[in-house]
Amino acid sequence: MRGLTVRRGRTTVLDRLDLDLPAGEIIGLLGPSGSGKTTLMRAIVGMQITRGGTVTVLGRPAGSRSLRHRVGYMTQQASIYEDLTVEQNLRYFARIVGAPAADAARVIERTGLTGQARQMARTLSGGQANRVSLAAAMLGEPELLVLDEPTVGLDPVLRADLWGIFRGLVDEGASILVSSHVMDEATRCDRLLLMREGRVIADTTPRELLRSTGAATAEDAFLRIIERDEDRAHRLLGERTEPGTTRPHLGRHDDRRNDGPDRRSDRRERPGSRP
Ligand SMILES: Nc1ncnc2c1ncn2[C@@H]1O[C@H](COP(=O)(O)OP(=O)(O)OP(=O)(O)O)[C@@H](O)[C@H]1O
């Protein structure tokens, strides 16, 4: 992506972001709540109104029709049809993305939902519902999976299971962009992007993250990077501020202009939806 700028409501969430993401890896997108992870993912799958810049995915402009079957997106909220069984949900979504009906069975098996295939979605546990969303995103074997906090709220065993699935998919040639709040999940990724206030403040690998910060855990390493970033920003702002004036705070850039309706409800996309 080049110069990607996104404004949501009055806030400039992403400001002229340049980023190159390699294929064939698990790329972790980490950062505090509100740092812009979902917004960035939405721009990559072509579901975000942008203010400027370009996003190219698998060689095509983000959101192109030709990417519909090549990119799978799992949103933060598991939004499946509660009055359908797991199998019915996945058969339905398979039809929508143009995948063969047999693909529903494949993703059910792959996500460990065989025992729940005939169960009504409303009776699933949170973790199971979550896996149905992941299964939906996997329909049609997309080359790129964009997963927004797929492990949120899951216990460590289920989290480990899901990371096992992600690794298996990448070993088979897929690329995965996955966001998380849980910093120790960083060590499971091939590459890490740490976001803060709409900027990528670290683009690194798990090994390099620990080496460069001297921290013992990913969580400590991130805290150190954030502290460094804060110091750097204060220094820059201090240099630019006239003596005697108040130093501006380090919040996100606000803008009075509004680019029209961009409601929270826009996050409730169908699971497995294609751009
Ligand atoms: N529909 C919207 N209208 C206005 N502002 C929004 C909207 N959606 C998100 N924002 C704002 O954009 C910023 C980035 O939000 P985003 O959801 O991308 O962050 P995030 O890093 O994914 O957070 P989380 O980890 O909590 O999901 C936040 O300040 C948020 O309040």
The ligand as an SDF file (V2000), in Angstrom:
LIG
                    3D

 31 33  0  0  0  0  0  0  0  0999 V2000
  -17.3000    3.5270   12.0880 N   0  0  0  0  0  0  0  0  0  0  0  0
  -16.4850    4.3570   12.7150 C   0  0  0  0  0  0  0  0  0  0  0  0
  -16.7530    5.6750   12.8060 N   0  0  0  0  0  0  0  0  0  0  0  0
  -15.9040    6.5250   13.4130 C   0  0  0  0  0  0  0  0  0  0  0  0
  -14.7350    6.1410   13.9690 N   0  0  0  0  0  0  0  0  0  0  0  0
  -14.4360    4.8440   13.9150 C   0  0  0  0  0  0  0  0  0  0  0  0
  -15.2840    3.8750   13.2940 C   0  0  0  0  0  0  0  0  0  0  0  0
  -14.7010    2.6770   13.3960 N   0  0  0  0  0  0  0  0  0  0  0  0
  -13.5420    2.8570   14.0420 C   0  0  0  0  0  0  0  0  0  0  0  0
  -13.3770    4.1490   14.3540 N   0  0  0  0  0  0  0  0  0  0  0  0
  -12.2240    4.7360   15.0500 C   0  0  0  0  0  0  0  0  0  0  0  0
  -11.0830    4.4380   14.2800 O   0  0  0  0  0  0  0  0  0  0  0  0
   -9.9780    4.1540   15.1170 C   0  0  0  0  0  0  0  0  0  0  0  0
   -9.3710    2.8140   14.7360 C   0  0  0  0  0  0  0  0  0  0  0  0
  -10.3260    1.7950   14.9620 O   0  0  0  0  0  0  0  0  0  0  0  0
  -10.0240    0.2800   14.6100 P   0  0  0  0  0  0  0  0  0  0  0  0
  -11.2940   -0.4740   14.8450 O   0  0  0  0  0  0  0  0  0  0  0  0
   -9.4040    0.2050   13.2650 O   0  0  0  0  0  0  0  0  0  0  0  0
   -8.9280   -0.0880   15.7210 O   0  0  0  0  0  0  0  0  0  0  0  0
   -8.4000   -1.5070   16.1870 P   0  0  0  0  0  0  0  0  0  0  0  0
   -6.9180   -1.3640   16.3310 O   0  0  0  0  0  0  0  0  0  0  0  0
   -8.8900   -2.5600   15.2640 O   0  0  0  0  0  0  0  0  0  0  0  0
   -9.0810   -1.6510   17.6130 O   0  0  0  0  0  0  0  0  0  0  0  0
   -9.5530   -2.9830   18.3850 P   0  0  0  0  0  0  0  0  0  0  0  0
   -8.2960   -3.7430   18.6790 O   0  0  0  0  0  0  0  0  0  0  0  0
  -10.2020   -2.4450   19.6230 O   0  0  0  0  0  0  0  0  0  0  0  0
  -10.4950   -3.6960   17.4740 O   0  0  0  0  0  0  0  0  0  0  0  0
  -10.5030    4.2120   16.5480 C   0  0  0  0  0  0  0  0  0  0  0  0
  -10.1840    5.4770   17.0640 O   0  0  0  0  0  0  0  0  0  0  0  0
  -11.9930    4.0780   16.3910 C   0  0  0  0  0  0  0  0  0  0  0  0
  -12.6640    4.7500   17.4280 O   0  0  0  0  0  0  0  0  0  0  0  0
  1  2  1  0
  2  3  1  0
  2  7  2  0
  3  4  2  0
  4  5  1  0
  5  6  2  0
  6  7  1  0
  6 10  1  0
  7  8  1  0
  8  9  2  0
  9 10  1  0
 10 11  1  0
 11 12  1  0
 11 30  1  0
 12 13  1  0
 13 14  1  0
 13 28  1  0
 14 15  1  0
 15 16  1  0
 16 17  2  0
 16 18  1  0
 16 19  1  0
 19 20  1  0
 20 21  2  0
 20 22  1  0
 20 23  1  0
 23 24  1  0
 24 25  2  0
 24 26  1  0
 24 27  1  0
 28 29  1  0
 28 30  1  0
 30 31  1  0
M  END
$$$$
